[in-house]
Each structure stands twice: as structure tokens, then as C-alpha cells.
Amino acid sequence: MQGSSHDDVRRRNLSVILRLVHRDGAASRSRLTRLTGLNRSTIAALVGELTDLGLVEEREPDATNRVGRPSPIVAVSGRVVALAVNPEIDAVTIGIVGLDGSVHRRIRYPTERSPSVTEAVNIAAAVIEGMRGELESAFRVVGIGVAVPGLVRAHDGLVRHAPHLGWVDAPLTEMLERATGYPVRAANDAGLGAMAERYFGAGRGMADVIYLNGGASGIGGGMIVGGNAVGGVAGYAGEFGHTRVSASDRTDSAGIAGTLEAEVTRRELLDALGLVSADADELEQALLASDSPAVRAEVDRQQGHLAVALAGAVNILNPQLVVLGGFLAALHAVDPERLLARVSSMALGASFGSVRISAAELGSNLLMIGAAELAFERLLDNPNGFPAPEREYREWVSP
């Protein structure tokens, strides 16, 4: 029992160190000592083990005027990556994301119609196979994370319902694992976006964050409350898109009338601009460049409905920050002050006074980073379960 307890403590300590340099960036050994409360020799041993596993690298610090020998800098390895997949109604996007949060590659594969789960898996697998040589020579792949625009069962990744894609009870993770040979985890795209912005974007260091994502498949959301992601009993929490914002008879993907998702859509913005397709960054640029009265009218209409939903969220959850991603960030960018004023007119003064509304900082890379974070979780939880560089990938044992 004593040996087992020692192993558990060691595993937890390795996890703590790796999470710190993964989410907070490179840190000196002395800083890690202060942050963890562990002694210097223990930190040195843990960093040495993570280095042997190929998960971190040590480098000499920058020259300083401080007296004494400066502490080495510990940073995550640039070779350790996860693959990210995001199926949408008009494309499947695949990315390579580093353990430091950097996106090495993002490939958007357009589709003429909403892909079936089989088609999405085949597209992702074909793109990954096309990168196989690069992956095997330049990187060490932890696994695949999938950001799904729909409800995903937390414990096994079954896609219970992705209405815009037409997927019901789709065994996506199982199919993608068979097609690629990598372990796969899946979750709701907006929840992953919230996590990405909390650790690497606008919400860095904040404990109470709401994230709303607008995509081709509608609007979803994620919540960080008291520093913890809120998923609900089965992982379906945060569906802000189904919040009622008007008396309209327009219905959303769930058949509910007058909701945020029914009233605020990417398609109507693209139609007003005369565009067939655009990613979030391209849409924002087009909206900012347009002087069309029809475009401005559509933006104004959608901003009004978005403000109703945001005010309700602020009143109920009292967050520090509301982050808008996808095409919602583009709506915000056109006239942020007007949106803020509208939210203020419907929110409780005390709650509104402590909140900031911001566009997502991670832009089009947001869901790639969020999906990758899902794949990295297994590694972060059990670093010494990941095979050392000289071992085969298939030897990675379960934690």
C-alpha cells in the first residue's frame, strides 16, 4: 500500500508540473518550486522525469542582473501534439496543435452538404493519413479531440444529437479510432471553446467565464463557474442558443420558437453580404468593410437579440467575462459599444458592473485548441503513462 501511495503522489506531482507549463507557459524551476510548494530537489527530479519522457525541455534562462546562478527554464516539448477535428455543416476542419497551444496546421475541407458521420470520419481520416509522414517524423501524437456542434455524451463520446448535421446516437469516437488508430475523445464544441479561451485566450486566469459560440450549425455555449467547467449531469449544459429571446415563430434546430439560435444566424449575415461561405475571421472582415444599409440592418437586428440572451446570462450567472466566438465575435466587432449598451439596459446593475464582454482572442484556431485540449487531458492526468520517445505508440497504457 505504501508503494502504491508513493506512486500516486508521484503521478499527481508530475501532472501538476506538466499542467503548469502547459497552461501557464514556460517557467523556471524556482518558479515551479514556489507555485507547488515542493522542494527544489523534488522539482529537479520531476522535471528530469518529464524530460526523459520527452514531454518537457529545459533551456538556459535569459541573462539577468540577479545575483547567483539563474534557474533553468522548463517548457513543454514542441514535438508533442494532438490532432483536432471539427465537423460542420459545410466543412470538416482538421488541425495539428502543440502542447504549448500553438496551431501548427489547420486544414478546412469544404463539403457541398452536411456530411454524414461516416463521411466526416472518412474525410478526417484521409486528411490525417495524408499528414502521416509528417506526423511520424516531426511529432509525437497524443490522440484526437473532436469538437462537435451538438450534444455529446460525456462518458463515451456518443453524439446523441447534432441536429444541423443530422446525427443521432452516432458512435463518432469509436469510428474515428478504428479509421485512424489514434485514441479519440469528443465533446460539445462550445464547451471546448470555453475551455480554450479560459486557458489560452481572453479568460486566462479567470474563474467565472461564459463562452458563446456561433457557427454554421447554430449557437452553443460553455461555462466556467468557480474555476470549474460546468457540464451538467450528462454533459449537455450551456445550450444558450435555445434561450428564448423573442416572440417570433421562427424555430431553432430543436423546434423551439423565438430562441437566440432561431433569430441570430450566420447564414443571414452571409446572405446580406452576398457570400456563400466564410470562416469567422473572413466574415468579420467583410462585415467591417461593408457600408450596405441592408447589412447594417441585419447586424442591428441580430445584435438586439444577442443582447437579450447575454443580459439573461449575466443576471443568472454573474460572470467576470463573457466571451463571444465564431460569427458572434464578428457581430460584436461591428459595434461593440452598442451591444454593451443594450446588454446594460436589460441587466442588473450590480452584475453588469463586474462583467466584461469580449471577442474570443483565439479566432479561427479556437475550436482546434479546445479539441486538442480534450485529447491532451489523458496525458496531463498521467504523464508517465505516455511512452518515452523510444517506445512504440501502441505501448501507451491506460492510466
C-alpha positions as CSV (number, residue, x, y, z in Angstrom):
1,M,0.0,0.0,0.0
2,Q,2.9,2.3,0.8
3,G,4.4,1.8,-2.6
4,S,1.1,2.4,-4.3
5,S,0.6,5.7,-2.3
6,H,4.1,6.8,-3.3
7,D,3.3,6.1,-7.0
8,D,0.0,8.1,-6.7
9,V,1.8,11.1,-5.2
10,R,4.5,11.0,-7.9
11,R,1.9,10.8,-10.6
12,R,0.0,13.7,-9.2
13,N,3.1,15.8,-8.9
14,L,4.1,15.0,-12.5
15,S,0.7,16.0,-13.5
16,V,0.8,19.3,-11.6
17,I,4.2,20.3,-13.2
18,L,3.1,19.4,-16.7
19,R,-0.2,21.3,-16.4
20,L,1.5,24.4,-15.1
21,V,4.0,24.6,-18.0
22,H,1.3,23.6,-20.5
23,R,-1.3,26.2,-19.5
24,D,0.8,29.0,-18.0
25,G,3.8,28.7,-20.3
26,A,7.5,28.2,-19.7
27,A,8.6,28.6,-16.1
28,S,11.8,28.5,-14.2
29,R,12.5,25.6,-11.8
30,S,12.5,28.2,-9.0
31,R,9.0,29.4,-10.0
32,L,7.7,25.9,-10.1
33,T,9.1,25.4,-6.6
34,R,7.2,28.5,-5.4
35,L,3.9,27.6,-7.1
36,T,3.8,23.9,-6.0
37,G,5.3,24.2,-2.5
38,L,7.6,21.2,-3.4
39,N,11.3,21.4,-2.5
40,R,14.0,22.1,-5.1
41,S,15.3,18.6,-5.3
42,T,11.8,17.2,-5.8
43,I,11.2,19.7,-8.6
44,A,14.5,18.7,-10.2
45,A,13.6,15.0,-10.1
46,L,10.1,15.6,-11.5
47,V,11.4,17.8,-14.3
48,G,14.1,15.2,-15.1
49,E,11.5,12.5,-15.4
50,L,9.3,14.7,-17.7
51,T,12.3,15.4,-19.8
52,D,13.2,11.7,-20.1
53,L,9.6,11.1,-21.2
54,G,10.1,13.8,-23.9
55,L,7.3,16.0,-22.6
56,V,9.3,19.0,-21.5
57,E,12.6,20.6,-22.4
58,E,15.0,22.7,-20.3
59,R,16.8,25.7,-21.5
60,E,19.2,28.2,-20.1
61,P,17.5,31.4,-18.8
62,D,17.9,34.8,-20.3
63,A,20.7,36.8,-18.8
64,T,19.7,38.8,-15.8
65,N,21.3,41.1,-13.2
66,R,20.2,38.9,-10.4
67,V,22.9,37.5,-8.0
68,G,23.5,33.8,-8.1
69,R,23.0,31.1,-10.7
70,P,19.7,31.6,-12.5
71,S,17.2,28.7,-12.5
72,P,16.8,26.7,-15.8
73,I,13.6,27.3,-17.7
74,V,11.1,24.4,-18.2
75,A,8.9,24.4,-21.3
76,V,6.7,21.8,-22.9
77,S,8.2,19.9,-25.9
78,G,7.4,21.3,-29.3
79,R,7.2,17.7,-30.7
80,V,4.2,16.6,-28.6
81,V,0.9,17.4,-30.4
82,A,-2.7,16.4,-30.6
83,L,-4.9,16.2,-33.7
84,A,-8.1,18.3,-33.7
85,V,-11.3,17.7,-35.7
86,N,-14.3,19.9,-36.1
87,P,-17.2,18.7,-38.4
88,E,-19.6,21.4,-39.5
89,I,-22.5,21.6,-42.0
90,D,-20.2,22.9,-44.8
91,A,-16.7,21.6,-43.9
92,V,-14.6,19.4,-41.8
93,T,-11.6,21.1,-40.3
94,I,-8.5,19.2,-39.1
95,G,-5.6,20.6,-37.2
96,I,-2.3,19.8,-35.6
97,V,-2.0,21.5,-32.2
98,G,1.1,21.6,-30.0
99,L,1.2,21.0,-26.2
100,D,2.0,24.7,-25.9
101,G,-1.3,25.7,-27.6
102,S,0.2,26.6,-30.9
103,V,-1.6,25.5,-34.1
104,H,0.9,24.1,-36.5
105,R,-1.6,23.3,-39.3
106,R,-5.3,23.8,-39.9
107,I,-6.9,22.3,-43.0
108,R,-10.5,23.2,-43.8
109,Y,-12.1,20.6,-46.2
110,P,-15.3,22.1,-47.7
111,T,-18.3,19.9,-48.3
112,E,-21.2,20.6,-50.6
113,R,-23.7,19.5,-47.9
114,S,-23.8,18.4,-44.3
115,P,-21.6,15.3,-44.0
116,S,-22.9,12.2,-42.5
117,V,-20.9,10.8,-39.6
118,T,-19.3,8.2,-42.0
119,E,-18.4,11.0,-44.4
120,A,-16.9,13.2,-41.7
121,V,-14.8,10.3,-40.4
122,N,-13.6,9.4,-43.9
123,I,-12.6,13.0,-44.6
124,A,-10.8,13.4,-41.3
125,A,-9.1,10.0,-41.7
126,A,-8.0,10.8,-45.2
127,V,-6.5,14.2,-44.3
128,I,-4.7,12.7,-41.3
129,E,-3.4,9.8,-43.4
130,G,-2.1,12.5,-45.8
131,M,-0.1,14.0,-43.0
132,R,1.1,10.7,-41.6
133,G,4.6,11.1,-42.8
134,E,5.0,14.5,-41.2
135,L,3.3,13.3,-38.0
136,E,5.6,10.4,-37.6
137,S,8.8,12.2,-38.4
138,A,8.3,15.5,-36.8
139,F,5.8,15.0,-33.9
140,R,4.6,12.6,-31.2
141,V,0.8,12.4,-31.4
142,V,-1.2,12.1,-28.2
143,G,-4.5,11.4,-29.8
144,I,-7.5,13.1,-31.4
145,G,-10.0,15.6,-29.9
146,V,-13.3,16.3,-31.8
147,A,-15.3,19.5,-31.3
148,V,-18.9,18.5,-32.2
149,P,-21.7,21.0,-32.9
150,G,-24.2,19.1,-30.8
151,L,-24.9,17.1,-27.7
152,V,-22.2,14.6,-26.8
153,R,-22.5,12.1,-24.0
154,A,-19.6,12.7,-21.6
155,H,-18.6,9.3,-20.6
156,D,-18.2,7.7,-24.0
157,G,-18.3,10.4,-26.6
158,L,-21.5,9.2,-28.3
159,V,-23.0,12.0,-30.3
160,R,-26.6,12.0,-29.0
161,H,-27.9,14.7,-31.3
162,A,-26.2,17.1,-33.7
163,P,-29.3,18.5,-35.4
164,H,-27.8,20.5,-38.2
165,L,-25.6,17.6,-39.2
166,G,-28.5,15.1,-38.9
167,W,-26.6,12.9,-36.5
168,V,-28.4,10.9,-33.8
169,D,-26.7,8.5,-31.5
170,A,-23.6,8.5,-33.7
171,P,-20.6,6.4,-32.4
172,L,-18.2,9.1,-33.7
173,T,-15.3,8.4,-31.4
174,E,-15.4,4.6,-32.0
175,M,-15.5,5.1,-35.8
176,L,-12.6,7.6,-35.9
177,E,-10.5,5.4,-33.6
178,R,-10.9,2.5,-36.0
179,A,-10.2,4.7,-39.0
180,T,-7.0,6.3,-37.7
181,G,-5.6,4.1,-35.0
182,Y,-5.4,7.0,-32.5
183,P,-7.4,7.3,-29.3
184,V,-10.3,9.8,-29.7
185,R,-12.4,11.9,-27.4
186,A,-15.3,14.1,-28.3
187,A,-17.3,16.9,-26.7
188,N,-19.6,19.8,-27.5
189,D,-17.7,22.5,-29.5
190,A,-18.9,25.4,-27.4
191,G,-17.8,23.8,-24.2
192,L,-14.4,23.2,-25.7
193,G,-14.2,26.8,-26.8
194,A,-14.9,27.9,-23.3
195,M,-12.0,25.8,-22.0
196,A,-9.7,27.1,-24.7
197,E,-10.4,30.7,-24.0
198,R,-10.2,30.2,-20.3
199,Y,-6.6,28.7,-20.5
200,F,-5.1,30.3,-23.6
201,G,-7.3,33.3,-24.5
202,A,-9.4,36.1,-23.1
203,G,-10.4,34.3,-20.0
204,R,-6.8,33.3,-18.9
205,G,-6.7,33.3,-15.1
206,M,-10.4,33.9,-14.6
207,A,-12.7,31.7,-12.5
208,D,-16.1,32.7,-13.9
209,V,-16.4,32.8,-17.6
210,I,-19.3,32.3,-20.1
211,Y,-18.5,31.5,-23.7
212,L,-21.0,31.6,-26.6
213,N,-20.0,30.2,-29.9
214,G,-21.8,31.0,-33.2
215,G,-21.1,28.6,-36.0
216,A,-22.7,27.2,-39.2
217,S,-24.6,24.7,-37.1
218,G,-26.1,27.3,-34.7
219,I,-25.2,28.7,-31.3
220,G,-23.9,26.9,-28.2
221,G,-22.2,27.8,-25.0
222,G,-19.9,26.8,-22.2
223,M,-19.5,27.9,-18.6
224,I,-16.6,28.1,-16.2
225,V,-18.0,28.6,-12.7
226,G,-15.7,28.9,-9.7
227,G,-12.8,27.7,-11.9
228,N,-14.7,24.5,-12.9
229,A,-16.2,23.6,-16.3
230,V,-20.0,23.1,-15.8
231,G,-21.3,20.3,-18.0
232,G,-24.4,19.2,-16.2
233,V,-25.4,15.6,-15.3
234,A,-24.7,14.3,-18.8
235,G,-22.5,17.0,-20.3
236,Y,-25.3,19.0,-22.1
237,A,-25.2,22.2,-20.1
238,G,-24.6,25.6,-21.7
239,E,-27.1,25.5,-24.5
240,F,-27.6,29.3,-24.6
241,G,-28.7,29.0,-28.3
242,H,-32.1,27.6,-27.1
243,T,-32.8,30.6,-24.8
244,R,-35.9,32.4,-25.8
245,V,-35.2,36.0,-26.9
246,S,-38.3,37.0,-28.9
247,A,-42.0,36.3,-29.5
248,S,-41.2,35.2,-33.1
249,D,-42.5,32.0,-34.5
250,R,-39.0,31.3,-36.1
251,T,-37.8,28.0,-34.8
252,D,-34.3,26.7,-34.0
253,S,-32.8,23.2,-34.6
254,A,-34.7,21.8,-31.7
255,G,-38.0,23.1,-33.0
256,I,-38.3,25.8,-30.2
257,A,-39.6,29.2,-31.3
258,G,-38.1,32.6,-30.7
259,T,-34.7,31.4,-29.5
260,L,-31.3,33.0,-29.9
261,E,-30.4,30.3,-32.4
262,A,-33.5,31.0,-34.4
263,E,-33.0,34.7,-34.6
264,V,-29.2,35.0,-34.8
265,T,-27.7,33.1,-37.7
266,R,-24.5,33.1,-39.7
267,R,-26.5,32.3,-42.8
268,E,-28.4,35.5,-42.8
269,L,-25.3,37.5,-42.3
270,L,-23.7,35.8,-45.3
271,D,-26.8,36.3,-47.4
272,A,-26.8,40.0,-46.5
273,L,-23.2,40.2,-47.6
274,G,-23.8,38.1,-50.8
275,L,-21.3,35.5,-49.7
276,V,-21.7,31.7,-50.0
277,S,-19.2,30.8,-47.2
278,A,-16.6,32.3,-44.9
279,D,-14.8,31.4,-41.7
280,A,-15.2,33.6,-38.7
281,D,-12.3,35.8,-39.4
282,E,-13.3,36.4,-43.1
283,L,-16.9,37.1,-42.0
284,E,-15.7,39.7,-39.5
285,Q,-13.6,41.5,-42.1
286,A,-16.5,41.5,-44.6
287,L,-18.9,43.0,-42.1
288,L,-16.4,45.7,-41.0
289,A,-15.8,46.6,-44.6
290,S,-19.4,46.8,-45.7
291,D,-21.4,50.1,-45.9
292,S,-24.6,48.4,-47.1
293,P,-27.7,49.5,-45.3
294,A,-29.1,46.0,-45.5
295,V,-26.0,44.5,-43.9
296,R,-26.1,47.2,-41.1
297,A,-29.8,46.5,-40.5
298,E,-29.3,42.7,-40.2
299,V,-26.4,43.3,-37.8
300,D,-28.5,45.6,-35.7
301,R,-31.4,43.1,-35.6
302,Q,-29.1,40.2,-34.6
303,Q,-27.3,42.3,-32.0
304,G,-30.6,43.2,-30.4
305,H,-31.5,39.5,-29.9
306,L,-28.0,38.6,-28.8
307,A,-28.1,41.3,-26.1
308,V,-31.3,39.8,-24.6
309,A,-29.5,36.4,-24.2
310,L,-26.4,38.0,-22.8
311,A,-28.3,40.1,-20.3
312,G,-30.1,36.9,-19.0
313,A,-26.8,35.1,-18.7
314,V,-25.2,38.0,-16.8
315,N,-28.2,38.2,-14.4
316,I,-28.3,34.5,-13.7
317,L,-24.6,33.6,-13.5
318,N,-22.8,36.9,-12.6
319,P,-19.7,36.1,-14.6
320,Q,-16.4,38.0,-14.7
321,L,-16.2,37.7,-18.5
322,V,-18.5,36.8,-21.4
323,V,-16.5,35.7,-24.5
324,L,-18.1,35.6,-28.0
325,G,-16.7,33.3,-30.6
326,G,-17.4,32.4,-34.2
327,F,-19.7,34.7,-36.0
328,L,-20.9,36.1,-32.7
329,A,-17.4,37.7,-32.4
330,A,-18.0,39.3,-35.8
331,L,-21.3,40.7,-34.6
332,H,-19.6,42.1,-31.6
333,A,-16.8,43.7,-33.7
334,V,-19.1,45.7,-35.9
335,D,-20.4,47.8,-32.9
336,P,-19.2,46.6,-29.5
337,E,-20.3,49.8,-27.7
338,R,-23.9,49.5,-28.9
339,L,-24.0,45.8,-27.9
340,L,-22.7,46.7,-24.5
341,A,-25.3,49.4,-24.0
342,R,-28.1,47.1,-25.0
343,V,-27.0,44.4,-22.5
344,S,-26.6,47.1,-19.8
345,S,-30.2,48.2,-20.3
346,M,-31.5,44.7,-19.5
347,A,-29.0,43.5,-16.9
348,L,-28.9,44.1,-13.1
349,G,-26.6,47.0,-12.4
350,A,-24.6,45.1,-9.8
351,S,-24.0,42.1,-12.0
352,F,-23.3,44.2,-15.1
353,G,-20.8,46.4,-13.3
354,S,-18.5,43.4,-12.7
355,V,-18.6,41.8,-16.2
356,R,-16.7,42.4,-19.4
357,I,-17.8,41.3,-22.8
358,S,-15.1,40.4,-25.2
359,A,-14.5,38.7,-28.6
360,A,-12.6,35.4,-28.4
361,E,-8.9,36.0,-28.7
362,L,-8.1,32.7,-30.4
363,G,-10.1,33.4,-33.6
364,S,-10.4,30.6,-36.1
365,N,-8.0,28.5,-34.1
366,L,-10.3,28.4,-31.0
367,L,-12.0,25.1,-31.7
368,M,-8.8,23.5,-32.8
369,I,-7.1,24.4,-29.5
370,G,-10.2,23.4,-27.5
371,A,-10.5,20.0,-29.2
372,A,-6.7,19.4,-28.7
373,E,-7.1,20.2,-25.0
374,L,-9.6,17.4,-24.8
375,A,-7.1,15.0,-26.3
376,F,-4.3,16.3,-24.0
377,E,-6.3,15.6,-20.9
378,R,-5.3,12.0,-20.6
379,L,-1.6,12.9,-20.9
380,L,-1.9,15.7,-18.4
381,D,-3.6,13.4,-15.9
382,N,-1.0,10.7,-16.3
383,P,2.3,11.9,-17.8
384,N,4.3,8.8,-17.0
385,G,1.7,6.7,-18.8
386,F,2.8,8.2,-22.1
387,P,5.5,6.2,-23.8
388,A,9.0,7.6,-23.8
389,P,10.3,8.6,-27.3
390,E,12.0,5.3,-28.0
391,R,8.9,3.2,-27.2
392,E,6.1,2.4,-29.6
393,Y,2.9,4.5,-29.5
394,R,0.8,1.4,-29.1
395,E,2.5,0.7,-25.7
396,W,0.8,3.7,-24.1
397,V,-1.0,2.1,-21.2
398,S,-4.3,3.3,-19.7
399,P,-3.9,5.4,-16.6
